Amino acid sequence: MAQAMTDRVLTETFGPSEGAALRIKQAFLVVAGIALLAIMAKIKLPVPPSPVAVNMGTFAVLTIGAAYGARLGLVTIIGYMLIGALGFDVFQSSTAELSGIDYMTGSTGGYLLGYVMATVLLGALARRGWDRSVVWMAVAMLAGNIILYVPGLLWLGQIYGWDKPILEWGLTPFVIGDLMKLALAAMILPAAWKLVGRARG
């Protein structure tokens, strides 16, 4: 029993845990997660000369991954991508003129791939209990940011050419903001676990 509790992610600690009621809860979490991703992606700050703006989307991605676990987190992020691919304005810089597949294969395409990879990673680490400690959650968030940036930077290099200042465009302008988001998420998840513990205590 203790092992089963340890293996849980945050969203598995409340509500139904089996049957049709569980499926309804999971469907609600997926819809809520997609909505959160869309809203947070629009909270952005341009950082010229980079073609990619700082936004809260990465915070939402990593937090959802940790709170939902790898499987439900993956369903959520794939649902978000599919809605975006259909042309809905859910990405950070998508517009009526630039949306859907055209947007997804633009400058942010690699970061969108990184979103998927980071969601799965954070979910797997949360399943191991990393989200219950501020220190381990910070390490998990750092790992998530790294796995998010690798395809993002490779994508920018392929699109614009490696003779361009790819690191200055796609990494260095975002470091301070990402560290702040990392610190915020590293505190929120362990704090939520403490509240769960008190509620059950």
Backbone as CSV, one residue per row, in Angstrom:
resi,resn,N_x,N_y,N_z,CA_x,CA_y,CA_z,C_x,C_y,C_z
1,MET,0.830,-1.204,0.000,0.000,0.000,0.000,0.863,1.253,0.000
2,ALA,1.941,1.230,0.827,2.819,2.404,0.895,3.485,2.656,-0.448
3,GLN,3.873,1.547,-1.117,4.521,1.695,-2.415,3.557,2.294,-3.423
4,ALA,2.290,1.874,-3.370,1.289,2.396,-4.292,1.101,3.888,-4.101
5,MET,1.109,4.336,-2.835,0.973,5.759,-2.554,2.169,6.527,-3.085
6,THR,3.371,5.960,-2.935,4.586,6.624,-3.391,4.588,6.790,-4.900
7,ASP,4.011,5.825,-5.591,4.027,5.850,-7.039,2.990,6.788,-7.647
8,ARG,2.139,7.364,-6.843,1.096,8.234,-7.372,1.636,9.604,-7.771
9,VAL,1.005,10.182,-8.800,1.225,11.586,-9.098,0.091,12.380,-8.468
10,LEU,0.217,13.692,-8.480,-0.686,14.536,-7.702,-2.162,14.348,-8.072
11,THR,-2.479,14.285,-9.348,-3.880,14.199,-9.757,-4.516,12.854,-9.413
12,GLU,-3.704,11.889,-9.019,-4.237,10.578,-8.639,-4.587,10.499,-7.161
13,THR,-4.385,11.589,-6.446,-4.644,11.578,-5.004,-6.056,12.048,-4.645
14,PHE,-6.819,12.489,-5.630,-8.170,12.957,-5.346,-9.130,12.433,-6.403
15,GLY,-10.403,12.391,-6.061,-11.419,11.957,-7.004,-11.428,10.455,-7.196
16,PRO,-12.271,9.979,-8.104,-12.403,8.537,-8.354,-11.114,7.933,-8.878
17,SER,-10.910,6.652,-8.601,-9.676,5.982,-9.000,-9.926,4.775,-9.890
18,GLU,-11.178,4.536,-10.275,-11.448,3.413,-11.167,-12.793,3.590,-11.866
19,GLY,-12.995,2.804,-12.903,-14.271,2.780,-13.598,-14.553,4.016,-14.448
20,ALA,-15.823,4.172,-14.783,-16.253,5.272,-15.646,-15.985,6.626,-15.008
21,ALA,-16.131,6.695,-13.690,-15.890,7.960,-12.990,-14.446,8.418,-13.162
22,LEU,-13.516,7.464,-13.162,-12.107,7.807,-13.382,-11.918,8.372,-14.791
23,ARG,-12.561,7.761,-15.787,-12.426,8.245,-17.164,-12.984,9.661,-17.305
24,ILE,-14.070,9.926,-16.613,-14.651,11.273,-16.655,-13.688,12.276,-16.027
25,LYS,-13.101,11.898,-14.899,-12.124,12.784,-14.247,-10.933,13.042,-15.167
26,GLN,-10.431,11.994,-15.803,-9.282,12.149,-16.689,-9.620,13.041,-17.883
27,ALA,-10.839,12.870,-18.433,-11.258,13.708,-19.560,-11.334,15.170,-19.135
28,PHE,-11.846,15.412,-17.934,-11.912,16.780,-17.422,-10.510,17.358,-17.263
29,LEU,-9.570,16.560,-16.735,-8.203,17.034,-16.536,-7.535,17.354,-17.868
30,VAL,-7.791,16.543,-18.887,-7.210,16.800,-20.200,-7.731,18.120,-20.768
31,VAL,-9.045,18.320,-20.698,-9.640,19.561,-21.205,-9.104,20.765,-20.431
32,ALA,-9.052,20.631,-19.097,-8.546,21.721,-18.265,-7.077,22.001,-18.563
33,GLY,-6.308,20.940,-18.790,-4.890,21.109,-19.101,-4.673,21.804,-20.441
34,ILE,-5.456,21.439,-21.441,-5.350,22.084,-22.755,-5.707,23.561,-22.646
35,ALA,-6.768,23.850,-21.895,-7.168,25.250,-21.703,-6.061,26.041,-21.008
36,LEU,-5.453,25.438,-19.979,-4.367,26.109,-19.254,-3.175,26.360,-20.166
37,LEU,-2.825,25.379,-20.982,-1.709,25.542,-21.910,-1.965,26.686,-22.881
38,ALA,-3.194,26.752,-23.395,-3.537,27.806,-24.362,-3.483,29.182,-23.719
39,ILE,-3.979,29.284,-22.493,-3.992,30.576,-21.794,-2.571,31.016,-21.447
40,MET,-1.790,30.100,-20.892,-0.440,30.450,-20.459,0.475,30.769,-21.642
41,ALA,0.222,30.143,-22.796,1.035,30.422,-23.981,0.878,31.862,-24.438
42,LYS,-0.269,32.461,-24.152,-0.534,33.827,-24.593,0.032,34.881,-23.636
43,ILE,0.500,34.438,-22.479,1.163,35.364,-21.553,2.629,35.408,-21.959
44,LYS,3.009,36.426,-22.726,4.337,36.425,-23.343,4.976,37.802,-23.313
45,LEU,6.283,37.773,-23.484,7.071,39.002,-23.510,8.098,38.902,-24.632
46,PRO,7.998,39.736,-25.690,8.990,39.703,-26.776,10.384,40.053,-26.257
47,VAL,11.386,39.362,-26.776,12.775,39.651,-26.389,13.638,39.762,-27.644
48,PRO,13.500,40.870,-28.396,14.298,41.074,-29.613,15.790,40.947,-29.312
49,PRO,16.592,40.419,-30.256,16.218,40.076,-31.634,15.718,38.647,-31.806
50,SER,15.454,37.935,-30.732,15.015,36.550,-30.855,13.658,36.457,-31.543
51,PRO,13.473,35.462,-32.431,12.175,35.258,-33.062,11.189,34.528,-32.158
52,VAL,11.626,34.130,-30.960,10.780,33.402,-30.016,10.599,34.243,-28.754
53,ALA,9.364,34.453,-28.316,9.089,35.266,-27.132,9.132,34.425,-25.857
54,VAL,9.422,35.074,-24.722,9.315,34.437,-23.417,7.834,34.320,-23.082
55,ASN,7.408,33.143,-22.640,6.008,32.993,-22.266,5.879,32.009,-21.117
56,MET,4.665,31.872,-20.596,4.414,30.976,-19.466,4.047,29.570,-19.923
57,GLY,4.120,29.331,-21.226,3.779,28.012,-21.743,4.670,26.919,-21.190
58,THR,5.971,27.192,-21.073,6.880,26.170,-20.554,6.549,25.834,-19.109
59,PHE,6.172,26.843,-18.332,5.774,26.609,-16.947,4.574,25.673,-16.894
60,ALA,3.576,25.928,-17.758,2.372,25.092,-17.793,2.701,23.674,-18.231
61,VAL,3.542,23.543,-19.250,3.909,22.226,-19.764,4.570,21.376,-18.687
62,LEU,5.575,21.934,-18.032,6.328,21.171,-17.033,5.488,20.866,-15.801
63,THR,4.648,21.809,-15.404,3.803,21.594,-14.237,2.742,20.538,-14.517
64,ILE,2.131,20.596,-15.691,1.132,19.588,-16.061,1.778,18.208,-16.148
65,GLY,2.967,18.140,-16.731,3.660,16.865,-16.808,3.864,16.249,-15.440
66,ALA,4.299,17.063,-14.479,4.549,16.562,-13.132,3.260,16.211,-12.400
67,ALA,2.239,17.034,-12.542,0.989,16.808,-11.815,0.159,15.671,-12.408
68,TYR,0.235,15.494,-13.723,-0.604,14.503,-14.411,0.070,13.142,-14.548
69,GLY,1.399,13.116,-14.575,2.092,11.885,-14.906,2.328,11.800,-16.401
70,ALA,3.207,10.891,-16.805,3.628,10.821,-18.205,2.475,10.497,-19.151
71,ARG,1.629,9.531,-18.795,0.591,9.087,-19.729,-0.493,10.148,-19.936
72,LEU,-1.086,10.620,-18.840,-2.145,11.617,-18.974,-1.571,12.947,-19.452
73,GLY,-0.359,13.256,-19.039,0.299,14.466,-19.520,0.523,14.417,-21.017
74,LEU,0.921,13.231,-21.519,1.150,13.077,-22.957,-0.157,13.232,-23.736
75,VAL,-1.232,12.642,-23.231,-2.536,12.790,-23.884,-2.924,14.264,-23.946
76,THR,-2.660,14.990,-22.857,-3.013,16.409,-22.789,-2.209,17.235,-23.780
77,ILE,-0.909,17.036,-23.819,-0.064,17.846,-24.705,-0.320,17.489,-26.173
78,ILE,-0.601,16.225,-26.461,-0.926,15.835,-27.837,-2.268,16.445,-28.242
79,GLY,-3.231,16.455,-27.311,-4.510,17.108,-27.587,-4.333,18.584,-27.899
80,TYR,-3.473,19.231,-27.145,-3.155,20.643,-27.369,-2.542,20.849,-28.755
81,MET,-1.611,19.976,-29.124,-0.965,20.083,-30.436,-1.965,19.865,-31.562
82,LEU,-2.856,18.887,-31.400,-3.846,18.603,-32.435,-4.790,19.781,-32.640
83,ILE,-5.219,20.398,-31.541,-6.087,21.572,-31.650,-5.351,22.698,-32.365
84,GLY,-4.085,22.885,-32.027,-3.286,23.895,-32.715,-3.099,23.580,-34.192
85,ALA,-2.889,22.285,-34.496,-2.687,21.881,-35.887,-3.936,22.129,-36.732
86,LEU,-5.098,22.094,-36.091,-6.350,22.344,-36.800,-6.569,23.829,-37.100
87,GLY,-5.675,24.670,-36.582,-5.751,26.096,-36.885,-6.284,26.973,-35.784
88,PHE,-6.596,26.387,-34.635,-7.075,27.210,-33.515,-5.912,27.996,-32.907
89,ASP,-6.209,29.185,-32.434,-5.188,30.107,-31.935,-4.812,29.775,-30.493
90,VAL,-4.016,28.719,-30.328,-3.646,28.273,-28.984,-2.153,28.394,-28.700
91,PHE,-1.354,28.706,-29.719,0.085,28.818,-29.524,0.476,30.263,-29.215
92,GLN,1.696,30.453,-28.737,2.092,31.756,-28.202,2.030,32.887,-29.223
93,SER,2.372,32.621,-30.465,2.386,33.693,-31.464,1.518,33.377,-32.671
94,SER,0.636,32.401,-32.532,-0.236,32.072,-33.655,-1.251,33.193,-33.871
95,THR,-1.634,33.392,-35.120,-2.592,34.430,-35.488,-3.535,33.865,-36.542
96,ALA,-4.500,34.686,-36.966,-5.412,34.257,-38.018,-4.653,33.996,-39.314
97,GLU,-3.567,34.750,-39.519,-2.779,34.612,-40.740,-1.756,33.482,-40.649
98,LEU,-1.242,33.220,-39.462,-0.229,32.180,-39.272,-0.676,31.252,-38.144
99,SER,-1.141,30.080,-38.502,-1.623,29.132,-37.511,-1.496,27.717,-38.062
100,GLY,-1.973,26.764,-37.312,-1.970,25.381,-37.768,-0.588,24.838,-38.074
101,ILE,-0.516,23.984,-39.090,0.741,23.336,-39.459,1.798,24.352,-39.874
102,ASP,1.377,25.421,-40.559,2.336,26.447,-40.974,3.049,27.044,-39.766
103,TYR,2.294,27.316,-38.708,2.904,27.861,-37.496,3.807,26.814,-36.836
104,MET,3.329,25.584,-36.777,4.053,24.526,-36.066,5.369,24.166,-36.736
105,THR,5.495,24.456,-38.014,6.754,24.181,-38.708,7.622,25.432,-38.835
106,GLY,7.218,26.500,-38.145,7.997,27.733,-38.130,9.060,27.719,-37.057
107,SER,9.426,28.896,-36.568,10.562,29.021,-35.652,10.358,28.320,-34.313
108,THR,9.111,28.132,-33.880,8.865,27.500,-32.580,8.633,25.999,-32.675
109,GLY,8.731,25.438,-33.887,8.437,24.024,-34.078,9.234,23.091,-33.191
110,GLY,10.526,23.369,-33.048,11.369,22.525,-32.209,10.987,22.588,-30.747
111,TYR,10.559,23.765,-30.308,10.142,23.907,-28.913,8.843,23.145,-28.657
112,LEU,7.963,23.096,-29.653,6.724,22.334,-29.502,7.030,20.847,-29.352
113,LEU,7.999,20.358,-30.117,8.447,18.970,-29.946,9.035,18.787,-28.551
114,GLY,9.794,19.781,-28.101,10.368,19.729,-26.763,9.300,19.697,-25.683
115,TYR,8.177,20.371,-25.929,7.056,20.320,-24.983,6.631,18.876,-24.723
116,VAL,6.490,18.129,-25.794,6.042,16.733,-25.668,7.062,15.920,-24.876
117,MET,8.328,16.058,-25.227,9.387,15.307,-24.561,9.492,15.683,-23.086
118,ALA,9.398,16.983,-22.788,9.521,17.447,-21.409,8.331,16.996,-20.567
119,THR,7.142,16.968,-21.151,5.960,16.509,-20.427,6.132,15.063,-19.964
120,VAL,6.604,14.219,-20.866,6.809,12.805,-20.530,7.891,12.655,-19.464
121,LEU,8.982,13.405,-19.601,10.071,13.329,-18.628,9.602,13.746,-17.239
122,LEU,8.911,14.887,-17.149,8.450,15.360,-15.844,7.455,14.385,-15.230
123,GLY,6.601,13.805,-16.072,5.650,12.818,-15.557,6.344,11.601,-14.990
124,ALA,7.390,11.133,-15.691,8.133,9.964,-15.218,8.870,10.262,-13.917
125,LEU,9.454,11.444,-13.806,10.177,11.812,-12.584,9.214,12.019,-11.417
126,ALA,8.042,12.601,-11.703,7.045,12.776,-10.648,6.575,11.422,-10.131
127,ARG,6.448,10.456,-11.021,6.045,9.103,-10.620,7.047,8.499,-9.644
128,ARG,8.274,8.960,-9.705,9.318,8.488,-8.792,9.383,9.316,-7.509
129,GLY,8.498,10.311,-7.398,8.432,11.101,-6.176,9.247,12.371,-6.186
130,TRP,9.803,12.755,-7.335,10.637,13.952,-7.397,9.840,15.228,-7.162
131,ASP,8.535,15.170,-7.365,7.713,16.375,-7.210,7.341,16.661,-5.763
132,ARG,7.820,15.854,-4.829,7.473,16.047,-3.417,8.550,16.794,-2.638
133,SER,9.662,17.055,-3.288,10.779,17.771,-2.685,11.111,18.993,-3.532
134,VAL,11.325,20.127,-2.885,11.662,21.344,-3.617,12.957,21.150,-4.404
135,VAL,13.957,20.533,-3.786,15.251,20.346,-4.449,15.115,19.424,-5.650
136,TRP,14.482,18.267,-5.461,14.347,17.312,-6.565,13.423,17.839,-7.655
137,MET,12.404,18.588,-7.255,11.521,19.174,-8.258,12.274,20.207,-9.085
138,ALA,13.146,20.966,-8.443,13.963,21.939,-9.166,14.876,21.228,-10.162
139,VAL,15.461,20.112,-9.750,16.306,19.329,-10.652,15.490,18.793,-11.825
140,ALA,14.279,18.311,-11.531,13.402,17.793,-12.582,13.025,18.892,-13.566
141,MET,12.717,20.077,-13.052,12.362,21.199,-13.917,13.542,21.611,-14.781
142,LEU,14.742,21.591,-14.208,15.943,21.927,-14.972,16.150,20.923,-16.103
143,ALA,15.973,19.639,-15.788,16.100,18.602,-16.810,15.044,18.788,-17.893
144,GLY,13.825,19.138,-17.474,12.761,19.379,-18.435,13.079,20.541,-19.354
145,ASN,13.642,21.605,-18.796,14.022,22.764,-19.610,15.108,22.398,-20.616
146,ILE,16.060,21.590,-20.193,17.144,21.185,-21.089,16.594,20.366,-22.255
147,ILE,15.743,19.396,-21.942,15.198,18.534,-22.998,14.255,19.308,-23.908
148,LEU,13.720,20.418,-23.409,12.855,21.282,-24.216,13.687,22.140,-25.175
149,TYR,14.821,22.616,-24.690,15.644,23.522,-25.499,16.426,22.809,-26.599
150,VAL,16.803,21.572,-26.385,17.642,20.883,-27.378,16.964,20.826,-28.749
151,PRO,15.742,20.294,-28.874,15.118,20.303,-30.207,14.777,21.713,-30.685
152,GLY,14.492,22.617,-29.734,14.186,23.990,-30.112,15.353,24.666,-30.796
153,LEU,16.539,24.512,-30.242,17.733,25.124,-30.818,18.144,24.438,-32.112
154,LEU,18.034,23.104,-32.153,18.362,22.380,-33.381,17.439,22.809,-34.522
155,TRP,16.166,23.015,-34.195,15.179,23.443,-35.193,15.523,24.836,-35.730
156,LEU,15.839,25.764,-34.815,16.212,27.116,-35.241,17.430,27.098,-36.144
157,GLY,18.395,26.254,-35.787,19.601,26.157,-36.599,19.311,25.658,-38.000
158,GLN,18.394,24.695,-38.097,18.041,24.153,-39.407,17.287,25.173,-40.255
159,ILE,16.423,25.952,-39.605,15.606,26.926,-40.340,16.420,28.127,-40.799
160,TYR,17.185,28.710,-39.873,17.860,29.981,-40.154,19.326,29.821,-40.550
161,GLY,19.892,28.641,-40.289,21.299,28.425,-40.621,22.181,28.576,-39.393
162,TRP,23.221,27.751,-39.330,24.086,27.753,-38.149,25.064,28.915,-38.121
163,ASP,25.050,29.731,-39.188,25.880,30.929,-39.182,25.203,32.065,-38.411
164,LYS,23.946,31.867,-38.054,23.200,32.863,-37.277,23.448,32.658,-35.785
165,PRO,23.206,33.700,-34.963,23.427,33.577,-33.506,22.292,32.791,-32.833
166,ILE,22.265,31.495,-33.065,21.157,30.652,-32.605,21.008,30.672,-31.083
167,LEU,22.110,30.602,-30.359,22.023,30.620,-28.891,21.494,31.967,-28.392
168,GLU,21.895,33.044,-29.054,21.416,34.372,-28.654,19.939,34.548,-28.981
169,TRP,19.462,33.866,-29.989,18.055,33.945,-30.367,17.187,33.007,-29.528
170,GLY,17.684,31.794,-29.301,16.813,30.757,-28.756,17.119,30.275,-27.366
171,LEU,18.138,30.836,-26.690,18.472,30.351,-25.348,18.736,31.472,-24.357
172,THR,19.781,32.251,-24.601,20.220,33.211,-23.584,19.171,34.248,-23.172
173,PRO,18.266,34.704,-24.062,17.280,35.692,-23.604,16.273,35.120,-22.601
174,PHE,16.195,33.779,-22.542,15.142,33.147,-21.747,15.634,32.551,-20.436
175,VAL,16.949,32.589,-20.210,17.513,31.893,-19.052,16.964,32.433,-17.736
176,ILE,16.986,33.747,-17.559,16.519,34.326,-16.292,15.041,34.031,-16.077
177,GLY,14.224,34.230,-17.115,12.801,33.944,-16.993,12.531,32.486,-16.681
178,ASP,13.284,31.586,-17.312,13.086,30.164,-17.064,13.509,29.775,-15.654
179,LEU,14.555,30.395,-15.148,14.971,30.118,-13.777,13.895,30.553,-12.787
180,MET,13.242,31.677,-13.070,12.161,32.143,-12.206,10.970,31.196,-12.259
181,LYS,10.621,30.730,-13.475,9.519,29.780,-13.617,9.874,28.449,-12.964
182,LEU,11.134,28.057,-13.091,11.603,26.818,-12.473,11.432,26.879,-10.960
183,ALA,11.846,27.993,-10.378,11.731,28.155,-8.925,10.275,28.132,-8.475
184,LEU,9.400,28.774,-9.252,7.981,28.811,-8.907,7.378,27.412,-8.919
185,ALA,7.625,26.657,-9.989,7.081,25.304,-10.091,7.677,24.378,-9.037
186,ALA,8.968,24.590,-8.720,9.628,23.751,-7.725,9.022,23.932,-6.341
187,MET,8.390,25.070,-6.110,7.728,25.307,-4.818,6.269,24.867,-4.832
188,ILE,5.591,25.044,-5.979,4.154,24.779,-6.042,3.825,23.298,-5.850
189,LEU,4.513,22.406,-6.567,4.175,20.984,-6.491,4.422,20.386,-5.106
190,PRO,5.597,20.592,-4.494,5.781,20.072,-3.134,4.788,20.672,-2.137
191,ALA,4.449,21.955,-2.308,3.469,22.580,-1.416,2.107,21.920,-1.575
192,ALA,1.745,21.580,-2.810,0.471,20.898,-3.052,0.461,19.525,-2.395
193,TRP,1.591,18.834,-2.426,1.667,17.525,-1.773,1.509,17.659,-0.257
194,LYS,2.058,18.712,0.306,1.894,18.927,1.749,0.432,19.152,2.105
195,LEU,-0.280,19.894,1.246,-1.698,20.114,1.488,-2.474,18.810,1.403
196,VAL,-2.096,17.953,0.457,-2.753,16.646,0.328,-2.523,15.830,1.596
197,GLY,-1.278,15.860,2.086,-0.953,15.124,3.297,-1.743,15.604,4.505
198,ARG,-1.892,16.921,4.624,-2.665,17.476,5.739,-4.133,17.113,5.641
199,ALA,-4.644,17.126,4.408,-6.056,16.802,4.198,-6.358,15.352,4.582
200,ARG,-5.365,14.497,4.372,-5.557,13.084,4.689,-5.177,12.773,6.135
201,GLY,-4.522,13.746,6.769,-4.010,13.502,8.110,-4.989,13.669,9.187
